[in-house]
Amino acid sequence: MHITITGNLGSGKSTVARIISEKYNFEVYSTGKVQREIARQMNLSTLELNQLMMSDHKYDNMIDDTVARISRENRDKDIIFDSRLAWHFVEYSFKVFVTVNLDVAAERIMKDQRGSVESYSSIEEAKALLAERAKTEMIRYKEIYNLNYMDFSNYNLVIDGTYCTPDTMADVIVNEAKEFYANPDKPLLRLVSPKSFLLEGISEEEEKVRLEGMIKQLKGREYIKDRVIKARQQEGKFIAAEDTDYVKAAFFAGVSFISIEVVG
């Protein structure tokens, strides 16, 4: 199997890729490390390198050509590509996008020591520079390839890493990849934590009593994809357009992920 994984900056995708590599014996190819090494050698920050790459495409072409070549030459190997655009350049893969709340992403980046090429003095600075990096990357990929890597329709699985452990995410991704290779026509699956929802009365004990039967049914389930919850987005959170009790029960049952469809 070939799995391509991309996502928001600070989403934890590289950690998930490493776990998949170690736990499931996948080879891992990370272009993020290549880009940071190029920045270090040029004595630039990653943002400065991204800005340079907007006017000089040789770095993008070098990275992307290598990804395509590796996928062609290793069709019989299990490989996970940790790369912003590998979903486009790898000939055939299970395509994963990892989302994350911006505040959580900034906190992770602050704690993650990546050297002088990627350092921040505060959470607010980290948030601002993460947003700026994402903006420059989107512009660059649009200009070079006419691609929008933030368009979730490009992927087979969109999974949120805000509240879930990387180990659980790794297991879900591999399970879904196996199903994809058995049935490539599977529709897009979007998974988020019940903790991502704005729910009234979530701390009230009477809610647990009222939903006791449903909670028992959901207890022990890691993720639920056979029931899709229609949801609206609001300031980085979700509001259930229907099935609010089901989302609450999933929350109380400790379910890691539920399946959603974002509606207007």
C-alpha positions as CSV (number, residue, x, y, z in Angstrom):
1,M,0.0,0.0,0.0
2,H,1.0,3.6,-0.6
3,I,-0.5,6.1,1.8
4,T,-0.1,9.9,1.2
5,I,-0.6,12.1,4.2
6,T,-0.9,15.9,4.2
7,G,-2.7,18.4,6.4
8,N,-2.7,21.6,8.3
9,L,0.6,22.8,9.7
10,G,1.0,21.5,13.3
11,S,-1.6,18.8,12.7
12,G,0.7,16.0,13.9
13,K,0.8,14.3,10.5
14,S,4.5,13.6,10.6
15,T,4.2,12.0,14.0
16,V,1.4,9.8,12.7
17,A,3.5,8.9,9.7
18,R,6.3,7.9,12.0
19,I,4.0,5.7,14.1
20,I,2.6,4.0,11.0
21,S,6.2,3.4,9.8
22,E,7.2,1.8,13.1
23,K,4.0,-0.1,14.0
24,Y,3.0,-1.3,10.5
25,N,6.5,-1.6,8.9
26,F,5.9,1.2,6.3
27,E,8.8,3.0,4.7
28,V,8.3,6.7,5.3
29,Y,9.3,9.6,3.0
30,S,9.0,13.1,4.4
31,T,9.5,16.2,2.3
32,G,9.1,18.4,5.4
33,K,12.5,17.3,6.6
34,V,13.9,18.0,3.1
35,Q,12.5,21.5,3.1
36,R,13.7,22.3,6.6
37,E,17.2,21.1,5.7
38,I,17.2,23.3,2.6
39,A,16.2,26.2,4.8
40,R,18.9,25.5,7.3
41,Q,21.6,25.2,4.6
42,M,20.5,28.6,3.2
43,N,20.3,30.1,6.7
44,L,16.6,30.9,6.1
45,S,13.4,30.3,8.1
46,T,10.9,27.9,6.6
47,L,8.6,30.9,6.0
48,E,11.4,32.7,4.1
49,L,12.1,29.6,2.1
50,N,8.4,29.3,1.2
51,Q,8.4,32.9,0.0
52,L,11.6,32.3,-2.0
53,M,9.9,29.2,-3.6
54,M,7.1,31.4,-4.8
55,S,9.5,32.9,-7.3
56,D,11.9,30.0,-7.9
57,H,10.1,26.7,-8.6
58,K,13.2,24.5,-8.8
59,Y,12.8,23.5,-5.1
60,D,9.2,22.4,-5.6
61,N,10.1,20.5,-8.8
62,M,13.0,18.8,-7.1
63,I,10.9,17.5,-4.2
64,D,7.9,16.5,-6.3
65,D,9.9,14.7,-9.0
66,T,11.5,12.7,-6.2
67,V,8.1,11.7,-4.7
68,A,6.8,10.6,-8.1
69,R,9.9,8.6,-8.8
70,I,9.9,6.8,-5.5
71,S,6.2,5.8,-5.9
72,R,6.9,4.4,-9.4
73,E,9.9,2.5,-8.5
74,N,8.4,0.9,-5.3
75,R,5.0,-0.2,-6.2
76,D,5.4,-3.5,-4.3
77,K,6.4,-1.8,-1.0
78,D,4.3,-0.3,1.8
79,I,5.2,3.4,1.9
80,I,3.7,6.4,3.6
81,F,4.5,9.8,2.0
82,D,4.5,12.7,4.4
83,S,4.3,15.4,1.8
84,R,2.0,18.4,1.1
85,L,1.4,17.3,-2.5
86,A,2.2,13.6,-2.6
87,W,-1.5,12.9,-3.0
88,H,-1.2,14.5,-6.5
89,F,2.2,13.1,-7.5
90,V,2.1,9.5,-6.2
91,E,0.6,7.4,-9.0
92,Y,-1.9,5.5,-6.8
93,S,-2.4,6.0,-3.1
94,F,-4.8,6.2,-0.1
95,K,-5.0,10.0,0.3
96,V,-5.3,11.4,3.9
97,F,-5.7,15.0,5.1
98,V,-5.2,15.7,8.8
99,T,-6.9,18.8,10.2
100,V,-6.3,20.6,13.5
101,N,-7.5,23.6,15.5
102,L,-5.2,26.6,14.9
103,D,-4.7,27.2,18.7
104,V,-3.7,23.6,19.3
105,A,-1.4,23.7,16.2
106,A,0.4,26.8,17.6
107,E,0.9,25.2,21.0
108,R,2.3,22.1,19.4
109,I,4.7,24.1,17.2
110,M,5.9,26.0,20.2
111,K,6.7,22.8,22.1
112,D,8.3,21.1,19.1
113,Q,12.0,22.1,18.9
114,R,12.7,22.4,15.2
115,G,15.7,24.6,15.4
116,S,16.2,28.3,14.5
117,V,14.6,27.9,11.1
118,E,11.2,27.3,12.8
119,S,11.0,29.1,16.2
120,Y,8.4,31.4,17.7
121,S,8.4,33.7,20.7
122,S,4.7,33.4,21.6
123,I,1.5,31.5,20.8
124,E,0.1,34.5,19.0
125,E,3.2,34.8,16.8
126,A,3.1,31.1,16.1
127,K,-0.6,31.4,15.0
128,A,0.1,34.4,12.8
129,L,3.1,32.8,11.1
130,L,1.4,29.4,10.7
131,A,-1.5,31.2,8.9
132,E,1.0,33.1,6.7
133,R,2.9,29.9,5.8
134,A,-0.3,28.2,4.9
135,K,-1.3,31.2,2.7
136,T,2.0,31.3,0.9
137,E,1.9,27.6,0.2
138,M,-1.7,27.8,-1.2
139,I,-0.7,30.6,-3.5
140,R,2.4,28.8,-4.7
141,Y,0.7,25.5,-5.4
142,K,-2.1,27.4,-7.2
143,E,0.4,29.2,-9.4
144,I,2.7,26.2,-10.1
145,Y,0.2,23.3,-10.4
146,N,-3.3,25.0,-10.3
147,L,-4.0,22.8,-7.2
148,N,-5.8,23.6,-4.0
149,Y,-4.5,21.1,-1.4
150,M,-7.1,22.4,1.1
151,D,-9.9,21.1,-1.1
152,F,-11.0,18.0,0.9
153,S,-12.6,16.4,-2.2
154,N,-9.0,15.5,-3.2
155,Y,-8.8,13.0,-0.4
156,N,-10.2,9.6,0.7
157,L,-10.0,10.4,4.4
158,V,-10.1,13.7,6.3
159,I,-9.3,13.1,10.0
160,D,-9.0,15.7,12.8
161,G,-6.0,15.5,15.1
162,T,-7.0,18.1,17.6
163,Y,-8.2,15.8,20.4
164,C,-7.0,12.3,19.4
165,T,-3.7,10.6,20.1
166,P,-1.4,10.0,17.1
167,D,-1.5,6.2,17.9
168,T,-5.2,6.0,17.5
169,M,-5.1,8.1,14.3
170,A,-2.4,5.8,12.9
171,D,-4.6,2.7,13.5
172,V,-7.7,4.4,11.9
173,I,-5.7,5.5,8.8
174,V,-4.2,2.0,8.3
175,N,-7.6,0.3,8.8
176,E,-9.2,2.7,6.3
177,A,-6.3,2.3,3.8
178,K,-6.8,-1.5,3.8
179,E,-10.5,-1.0,3.1
180,F,-9.7,1.4,0.3
181,Y,-7.4,-1.0,-1.4
182,A,-10.2,-3.6,-1.2
183,N,-12.8,-1.2,-2.4
184,P,-11.3,1.9,-4.2
185,D,-14.8,3.4,-4.8
186,K,-15.4,4.2,-1.2
187,P,-16.7,7.8,-0.7
188,L,-14.8,10.4,1.2
189,L,-14.8,9.8,5.0
190,R,-14.5,12.8,7.3
191,L,-13.8,12.0,11.0
192,V,-13.8,14.4,13.9
193,S,-13.9,14.0,17.7
194,P,-17.2,14.5,19.5
195,K,-15.2,17.0,21.5
196,S,-15.1,19.2,18.4
197,F,-18.8,20.0,18.8
198,L,-20.5,22.8,20.7
199,L,-23.0,21.0,22.9
200,E,-25.3,22.5,25.5
201,G,-25.6,20.7,28.8
202,I,-22.6,18.5,28.1
203,S,-21.5,18.5,31.8
204,E,-24.9,17.8,33.3
205,E,-25.3,14.4,35.0
206,E,-28.9,14.2,33.9
207,E,-27.8,14.1,30.3
208,K,-25.8,11.0,31.0
209,V,-28.9,9.4,32.7
210,R,-31.2,10.4,29.8
211,L,-28.8,9.0,27.2
212,E,-27.7,6.0,29.2
213,G,-29.0,3.4,26.7
214,M,-27.3,5.1,23.7
215,I,-24.1,5.5,25.6
216,K,-24.0,1.8,26.4
217,Q,-24.4,1.0,22.7
218,L,-21.5,3.2,21.7
219,K,-19.2,2.3,24.6
220,G,-16.0,0.6,23.3
221,R,-16.3,1.8,19.7
222,E,-13.1,3.6,18.6
223,Y,-14.7,5.4,15.7
224,I,-18.1,5.4,14.0
225,K,-18.6,5.8,10.3
226,D,-21.9,4.0,9.7
227,R,-23.8,7.1,10.8
228,V,-22.9,10.4,9.2
229,I,-23.8,13.5,11.3
230,K,-24.6,16.7,9.3
231,A,-22.8,19.6,11.0
232,R,-22.1,23.3,10.5
233,Q,-18.8,24.9,11.3
234,Q,-18.5,27.8,13.7
235,E,-15.2,29.4,14.7
236,G,-13.2,26.1,14.6
237,K,-16.0,24.1,16.2
238,F,-19.0,22.2,14.9
239,I,-22.7,22.4,15.6
240,A,-24.8,19.3,14.9
241,A,-27.6,20.1,12.5
242,E,-29.2,16.9,13.6
243,D,-28.6,13.9,15.9
244,T,-27.4,16.1,18.7
245,D,-28.1,13.4,21.3
246,Y,-26.1,10.9,19.3
247,V,-23.1,13.3,19.4
248,K,-23.5,13.8,23.1
249,A,-23.7,10.0,23.7
250,A,-20.6,9.5,21.6
251,F,-18.8,12.1,23.7
252,F,-19.9,10.4,27.0
253,A,-19.0,7.0,25.6
254,G,-15.4,8.1,24.9
255,V,-15.7,7.5,21.1
256,S,-12.6,9.0,19.4
257,F,-14.2,9.8,16.1
258,I,-17.6,10.2,14.5
259,S,-18.3,10.7,10.8
260,I,-19.6,14.1,9.6
261,E,-20.8,15.9,6.5
262,V,-20.3,19.7,6.6
263,V,-23.4,21.6,5.5
264,G,-24.0,25.3,4.9
